[in-house]
Amino acid sequence: MSAYETQGFKLDNSGKRVVVDPVCRIEGHMRVEVNLDSNNVIRNAVSTGTMWRGLEVILKGRDPRDAWAFTERICGVCTGTHALTSVRAVEDALNIQIPENANSIRNIMQLTLQVHDHLVHFYHLHALDWVDVVSALKADPKKTSALAQSISDWPLSSPGYFRDVQNRLKKFVESGQLGPFSNGYWGSPAYKLPPEANLMAVTHYLEALDFQKDIVKIHTIFGGKNPHPNWLVGGVPCAININDVGAVGAINMERLNQVSQIIDRCIEFTEKVYLPDLTAIASFYKSWNYGGGLSSKNVMSYGDIPDHANDYSTSNLLLPRGAIINGDLKHVHEIDLRNPDEIQEFVTHSWYKYPDESKGLHPWDGVTEPNYHPEGPNFKGTRTKIESLDESAKYSWIKSPRWKGHAMEVGPLARYVIGYAKGNPEFKEPVDKLLKDLGGLPLTTIFSTLGRTAARGLECQWAAHKMRYFFDKMMANLKAGDSATANVEKWEPSTWPKDAKGVGFTEAPRGALGHWIRIKDTKIDNYQCVVPTTWNGSPRDPKGQIGAFEASLMNTPVAKADEPLEILRTLHSFDPCLACSTHVMSPDGQEMSNVTVR
Amino acid sequence: MSTETFYEVMRRQGISRRSFLKFCSLTAASLGLAPTMAPQIAEAMENKPRTPVIWLHGLECTCCSESFIRSAHPLAKDVVLSMLSLDYDDTLMAAAGHQAEAIIDQIRKKYKGNFILAVEGNPPLNEDGMFCIHGGRPFIEVLKETAADAKAIISWGSCASWGCVQAAKPNPTRATPVHKVIFDKPIIKVPGCPPIAEVMTAVITYMLTFDRIPELDRQGRPKMFYGQRIHDKCYRRPHFDAGQFVENWDDEAARKGYCLYKMGCKGPTTYNACSTVRWNGGVSFPIQSGHGCIGCSEDGFWDKGGFYDRVTDIKQFGVESNADKIGATVAGVAGAAVAAHAAVSALSKARSGESDQSKGGK
C-alpha cells in the first residue's frame, strides 16, 4: 500500500520494517510492526492482538447471575472490573436497585483496583522503560538519599538503606543470573536518569512490590480473595454486622478498621513515593515529548464511580463522562451506549467475518465469526509462521470499535483531558500543579507518552482519596442504622421478564469498558464486551483510520533500530491488556481446522 | 564468590550452619541416600546457581502471575531475587521481541534438562494453534519446544491444569491443558483461579528446599495443599452440622456467618487450601466474606451447574473421603503418578546446573 494521510498522520510503509513480538510487560499477547525512515523515525505502525479466547460464546445460554465470574476471568490484572461491569449490565437489564452500602463497597473495590493497578503498572510494567537498573549500581547511596529526601519525607531514605538495596542488586547482577532483567536495554542512550535517580526508582520498585500485596486485602475482606474477588447481582455478597451476635462471621468493626488502615497507607504511599518518583523521572524526560497519538484529538470516557447508588447519569459520576472530537476541548460530547449509531465495531482489518464489512455493528447486535487469514500482497511468512503482516489486509484478533465513526483513545489520560475540559477542579488543578512543578510546561505537554503516564499517577492519588470518601460515607450510613448490602427482590429468575437487554459500564484502569447483555427465558442470549484495549489497540477501519496505539508510535525517533525501547515505552504508557481486548465470540458449531495432538 | 547460593539465602533468612547441615542429612535420608552423601548435598547447595525458570503464558488472564506477586511468605521479591532465576516471564521481563526470545534459546541450551518450565494458561489447538500467537508462531509450538528441554513442568492455575474458562463449553478455541499435550515430563498441577499466592510460592520453595517435587495425588496436585476439601476445614462447618443455613443474601443468617451450602457453596466438593491457608496473607477466603466457594480449583468447574445451584451429590460428603478416592475415578490420570515418581530425584540435577553433582565432594 502506498503512503496516505489519516487523522493528521502521514503513513509511509516504505522504510525498514521492525517487528516486536512478543511485546512483554503487558497483560496477554501482542505484536507490533513499524517502518522506520532513514533517520530511524517511525513512519508507520501496525499493532496486532495475538490471542483470542471466545468468552462470549461460552456465556451464551448460561445464568446471567453467573456471568460476572466468567467475565471477571477475562482479565486477572484489572481483576474485578469486568465483574462489576457485568453485574451492572444484568441489573440494568432486570431493573434491580442495589443498597447504598453495596454502592459504596463496590466503589471502594473498584478504586482499590485503580490504585493497585496504577501502582503496579508504573513500577513493575512501565518503570524499566525509563529506569536503567544497571546504572543504579553506579549510584552514590548518599546522593540517592539526598535526592530522595529532597522530594519526599518518606522515612525509608537513609544512605544505609539505599546502600543495602544497591548491595543486594550488585550481588544479583554479578551472579550472572539476571532473571527478569536479562537482555534488557541497559546502557541505551534512550535512558536519561542519573545513577542516583535510577537507584531510588529501583528501590521503590522493590518497595512497591511489597506494598501492592497489602492494597488488595480490601478485595479480600469484601470479596474473599484477590485476584478474582466475588461479586453479586443485586449488591455485594458480604453482609455487615456491627452490633449483634455472629458479627465475627460478617463485616465487623475489626474488618472495617483494616480497610480504613489500608486506605491511609494507599494515600501515603501514593503521595510520598509514587508521585514524587513520577515527578522526578518526568523532569529528566520532559524534552522527550513523543507518543501523543490520538490523545490531543479524540478521547472518550464512559465515566464511573456513582456517588449515589443506581444513578448512572453523567452528573452523578465522579469520574468524568464524555467524548472530545478533533481536539476541541470546548465541547465535551454526551455519549449514549444504547444508541445503535454511536458505538460500532468493524472487522475489515480483523480476523473475523461480517456479512457486510463496510458497516459496523452495535454490540447489542454484535456478530463475531473468526476468520484467521493472514494475507495481503505484503504479507510474509506462512499461516503458522508470521514474519511480517500486511496492514492493508486483516491483521489482528482485535476488532475496530469506533464512536460515531471516530477512532478514540481511552484511559487515565482521556479521563483527565475530559475532566480538565469540563473544568472539574479535581482533575484540572492537579494537572496544572504538575505542569508548574515541572517548570511551567504548557498544557499541550500532556498529549504525550509521559502525559499518559502522569495522568495515571494523578488518578492513583485521586482514587486513594475517593476510597476514603466512600469509606466515610458507608460509616455514616451504618451509623444511621442502614446495614443492607443486597437486594434480593429479583434474585429468583421466575421474577424476570421473558426478554430483557441491558448495558453496564465502568472505567477500568485502562479505560472505558462496556458489557451489553440480552436475556431470553432467564438465560443469556447474547453477551458482548467492548473493552479499553479494543479501543486503544484497534487495527485500521474501512476508512483506513488507525487506532490509538498505532497513532501514538507515529513520528517517534528510535535511538537504536534493533532495540525497541521507545516503542515499548509508548505502548506501555497505555497499560495494554490483550486478554481483555480479544475475548470476542464465535458462533456455536463453527468448523475450524485443528493441529494434531501427538 | 558473588552468586547468592541457596545456602547463603538460608543463612540470610536466619538458618544456622548447624541447622543447614542437619537439613542436608534429612534431605539425604529422604532421597534414600546414605548418610555419607549429606556433605555432598551441602556442598552442592552452598555453591550451585539458582534454578532457572522459564514462565510461559498461553491463553490466560494473568491472574496466576498477579497472585504469585501477592505472596507474603516468602515475599515475591525474595523468590525472584534470591531463590530462583526467573529468566523468562513475558509479564515481568525487561526485554521484548528478539531479545526476549533469545533468552528462551539461551536457557534451553545452557540448562538443557535442568530448568523448570512454569506454564500459565494453555494452548488452543483450533485454527492451527493461531488463537494464541507467540513470536509469529502458535504458542503450542513454543510450549512443546521449551518443554522438551525442561526437567519438570509446573502447571499454574486452572487454565494450565484443567483448561479453565476458555475451555468451558463449547470451548471454541479448543483450549487444552498442558498434560494433554506434553506426555514425557513430570507435571505438577497447582490449580485454582488463581491458586493461593502462598501455595504457589510454597510449592516452588518446597521443590528448591527438599530437592524433589512434592508428593502428588492421582490428579497430579500436591497432596499437602489439595488433599482435603474446603468443607473439611471450613470454620462455618459447625453451622452445616447444626443445620444453620443462609437462606437469602444479607438475611439474619448471613449476618451471623451461617453455612452457605444452600446458596450454592461448592466447598463440599472442592479440594483446596482456602479454608486453612486463606487468602492474601490469611486475611479471608470466599466463604468468610459471605459468598459460597465456586470451586475454582476443580476440573471443569464452569460446567457443573450454576454457581448458586445447591450441591446435591451427597456421596462426596463423607469426611473420610479424600482427593485420591475421587481422583481415582477420573480416567486417564494414572500416568501422572508414575511420571511424578520418576521426577523425585530430577530436581537435584535441575539445580546443579550443568555440573555433575557427585564431583567436587570433599
Interface residues (C-beta under 8 A of the other chain):
Chain A: V19 V20 D21 P22 V23 C24 R25 I26 E27 G28 H29 R31 T50 M51 W52 R53 G54 L55 V57 I58 R62 D63 R65 D66 A69 F70 R73 I74 C75 G76 V77 T79 V120 H124 L125 L128 V133 R168 K171 F172 E174 S175 G176 Q177 L178 G179 P180 F181 S182 N183 G184 Y185 L206 L209 D210 Q212 K213 D214 V216 K217 H219 T220 I221 F222 G223 G224 K225 N226 P227 H228 P229 N230 L232 G234 G235 V236 P237 C238 A239 I240 N241 D244 V245 G246 A247 V248 G249 A250 I251 Q258 P370 Y372 G381 R383 T384 K385 I386 E387 W397 S483 A484 T485 A486 V488 W491 D562 E563 P564 L568 A579 M585 S586 D588 G589 Q590 M592 S593 N594 V595 V597
Chain B: S2 T3 E4 P49 R50 P52 H57 L59 E60 C61 T62 C63 C64 S65 E66 S67 I69 R70 S71 A72 L75 A76 K77 V80 L81 S85 L86 D87 Y88 D89 D90 T91 L92 M93 A94 A95 A96 G97 H98 Q99 A100 E101 A102 I103 P124 L125 N126 E127 D128 G129 M130 F131 C132 I133 H134 G135 G136 R137 P138 F139 I140 E141 C164 V165 Q166 A168 K169 P170 N171 P172 T173 R174 A175 T176 K180 V181 C193 P194 I196 A197 R236 N248 W249 D250 A254 R255 K256 G257 Y258 C274 W279 N280 G281 V283 S284 F285 P286 I287 Q288 S289 G290 H291 I294 C296 W302 G306 F307 Y308
